[in-house]
Amino acid sequence: MSTLEVSAGPTGGPALAQQRRLVTAIPGPRSQELLDRKSDAVARGVAHTVPIAAVAAGGGVVVDADGNSLIDLGSGIAVTSVGNAHPAVVKAVQDQVARFTHTCFMISPYEGYVAVAEALNRLTPGDFPKRSALFNSGAEAVENAVKIARHHTGRAAVAAFDHAYHGRTTLTMALTAKAKPYKSGFGPFAPEVYRAPASYPFRDGLSGAEAAKRAIAVLEKQVGGDQLAAVVIEPVQGEGGFIVPADGFLPAIQDWCRDNGIVLIADEVQSGFARTGTMFASEQFGFTPDLVTTAKGIAGGLPLAAVTGRAEIMDSAGPGGLGGTYGGNPIACAAALATINAYESEDLAARAAQIGALMRERLDALKAADPRVGDVRGLGAMMAIELVDPTTGEPDAALAGAVAKDAIAQGVIVLTCGTYGNVLRFLPPLSIGDALLGEGLDVVAALLAGGGA
């Protein structure tokens, strides 16, 4: 078939039936047809996790070309937090497309870009004058944040942390800690990037102050505080395993950066926009970065990213030093304004906290019953379990992979992560209902117990 058809009935947004439904095995024949075409047409390095051809999504489900309806516990990696095809986002996009699709903001400015910048300046942590610049992806935002910090300080060195993930560009690969699949064979990487040990309470047992002292000692020894332009850190590490640092770690890093004139960059690409129960995860740690990078949940599924921060740092780059042809595309900006309004008007940060409480209760029960669940961690609707060998405590990546694969086969989208590949992460859209969320967790629990769904 040359095109995929959606069966009669609702095809998107909240009108979709909010239920898990398996009509065929996964993948079904129509999905398999698309996967075969993908194999012939798309580069092998562009992998996929869920073997379906998606044709509709909304609320807490993704529907495939065969009519299967899967519970979505991934949100396209924390992107569709307001819910897929949110009606206000759809309308904003349609209205903007009818007006104009592109002028390039660097050629002919438009209000949408400015309004998004104003919203980000208002919402991001810190009570000080701010500026924003818009880009296309999280990696592009991180790369520009480093560029700005280097220009502002006149220094070259940059520090990142163990278990970090910041992107797939040449610079952000250097910042990313995990070699496979992100870095292996793609070097050489950008120079003047240094790495410090992160706070990982489950594995290092250190207090926040102890972990910060260790990290600072490594950086002082490797490069020296007076040589660093920037420290880049995720307040909650995402791809590295949803690692929540010990209390006091981030404020201690912040104090050291300020004492040494280092620009502190918070990568909130995955943790930002109500995901953790506050608009930004940084707010929960007594932590105020100089620059914040955002993407993923910013625009309801459209590609948009940003760097926001102290005006004197952001303005250090001269005219023409920042930008990009598509950065702050007017359609993406329209989607972002509607998405940000939904976060605020629907109090989705509070909803994320509710979802987090429900998930933590269920996941803590799994841990109490199964010694292979070594740790339950996360904030709000960004939760995870780390699976281990119960005797040695060593990471059990095979178990995590098997549970995720089997959950998908039974109609529940679950993603893995972690430096060791042994973490199951849960990122449901904030539009998911409690019953659907509970059913998805029931499937995971049954698979861990070795039973059926």
Number of C-alpha atoms within 10 A of each C-alpha: 7 7 7 16 12 16 11 6 9 12 16 20 19 19 12 19 18 20 18 20 17 17 10 11 12 19 21 19 15 19 21 17 17 21 18 11 12 14 12 10 9 11 9 10 7 8 10 9 12 18 17 25 21 20 18 20 27 26 29 31 34 29 27 24 23 25 20 22 25 27 29 28 26 22 27 18 19 28 27 29 32 31 26 26 19 24 15 16 27 17 15 19 21 14 13 18 14 9 10 10 13 16 14 17 21 16 8 8 12 17 12 21 23 17 15 24 23 15 15 23 22 16 15 23 22 17 11 11 11 22 19 23 23 29 25 20 20 26 25 24 28 32 20 21 29 24 17 24 27 22 18 18 18 12 15 17 21 24 20 26 21 20 26 28 27 29 21 17 19 17 20 24 24 26 29 23 21 20 13 9 9 16 20 10 9 13 10 10 15 13 12 13 19 18 21 20 19 24 29 21 17 16 10 11 12 17 17 22 18 16 26 26 15 16 21 20 15 16 20 14 10 13 16 14 20 15 17 27 27 29 26 25 25 29 27 25 27 25 23 21 28 30 27 19 24 21 17 18 23 26 18 18 22 22 13 17 22 12 11 14 15 26 27 27 27 27 32 26 27 30 30 27 31 28 33 29 26 22 24 24 25 24 17 14 15 13 21 19 27 25 30 30 31 29 31 26 30 33 26 28 25 22 24 28 29 28 29 30 29 20 16 12 21 23 15 15 16 9 9 8 12 16 16 15 14 18 24 30 24 25 25 29 30 27 29 30 22 23 27 25 15 18 21 14 9 12 15 23 22 20 22 27 21 17 28 24 16 16 24 21 11 15 22 16 14 19 17 11 11 15 15 22 23 20 18 23 19 23 24 26 31 27 25 26 26 28 26 22 15 14 8 7 14 15 21 20 22 12 19 24 19 13 23 23 19 18 24 24 17 22 26 29 26 28 25 23 20 24 19 15 20 22 31 25 28 26 29 34 29 26 21 22 14 14 11 19 20 14 16 24 21 15 21 26 21 14 18 18 12 10 10 12 15
